[in-house]
Amino acid sequence: MTGTAAHVITGAGSGIGAAVARRLHARGDELFLHARDAGRAKELAAQFPGARTLVGDLSDPEKLSWAFSHQSLPDRIDSLLHIAGVVDLGPVGELTPKAWRHQLNVNLIAPAELTRHFLPQLRLAHGHVLFVNSGAGLNASADWSAYAASKHGLKALADSLRQEEHGNGVRVTSVYPGRTASAMQAKVHQQEGKEYDPARWIDPESVATTILMALDLPRDAEVNDLTVRPGR
């Protein structure tokens, strides 16, 4: 993907999402940044001058369509980048339905609903849907059941979507980063009772580099799955 393109991005406020948004903003692409509420949208608009915002609560995916119906949406989308996510660790014997629902809603059902909503614009542009998954989307560890289940489901969503939309010219990529230095990673370490040292983990800019590589790949090829692991 080269030249001016339009991107819808979730999770642009921090971590990998912010790194990707900075790169695309710097090269002059058109950004539609998702925010959970009006206050967050104002912050993103100040952080990325010229970008537009879309407001909707990912934790309540059933209301996303209604929220978007009251906003000005892009007519064409070259990429839909699902980068937002939440995590709450705990053993199966202690995780409540509320914890399960929150992670499934934000990490899986909301991306499915956003994709459904924007598929017409993506088909028009022969666009790209990219899911930032996780190493937990490939292997589940103790205390990671709910988060890993949401990310395993996200892999299934991406795999099915890829087969369904290939004939429409829509590319679909899943990126599986290992532990990345971010606010989420700090929270994970807190929940694990471990000291957090961001220097031990992947820089979000490195993950952003791999994402842009997948987006910018010529149309004769498609990255389906991309695994990124800490190099130290």
LINJOBEL-V800059 format. One record per backbone hydrogen bond with DSSP energy under -1.0 kcal/mol. NH is the residue of the N-H (numbers start at 1). CO is the residue of the C=O. Records with the same first field share a line. If there is no record, write none. Layout:
# LINJOBEL-V800059
NH=CO  CO
This chain:
# LINJOBEL-V800059
7=30
8=79
9=32
10=81
18=14
19=15
20=16
21=17
22=18
23=19
24=20
25=21
26=22
27=23
28=25
29=24
30=5
32=7
33=52
34=9
35=54
41=37
42=38
43=39
44=40
45=41
46=42
47=43
48=44
51=48
52=31
54=33
56=35
60=57
63=60
64=61
67=63
68=64
69=65
70=67
71=68
78=6
79=6
80=128
81=8
82=130
83=81
90=143
94=91
95=91
100=96
101=97
102=98
103=99
104=100
105=101
106=102
107=103
108=104
109=104
110=105
112=108
113=109
114=110
115=111
116=112
117=113
118=114
119=115
122=118
123=119
124=120
125=121
127=122
128=78
129=171
130=80
131=173
132=82
133=131  175
135=177
137=134
138=135
139=135
144=141
148=144
149=145
150=146
151=147
152=148
153=149
154=150
155=151
156=152
157=153
158=154
159=155
160=156
161=157
162=158
163=159
164=160
165=161
166=162
168=165
169=166
170=165
171=127
173=129
174=224
175=131
176=226
178=228
181=202
186=182
187=183
188=184
189=185
190=186
191=187
192=188
194=189
200=197
201=198
202=179
206=203
207=203
208=204
209=205
210=206
211=207
212=208
213=209
214=210
215=211
216=212
221=218
226=174
228=176
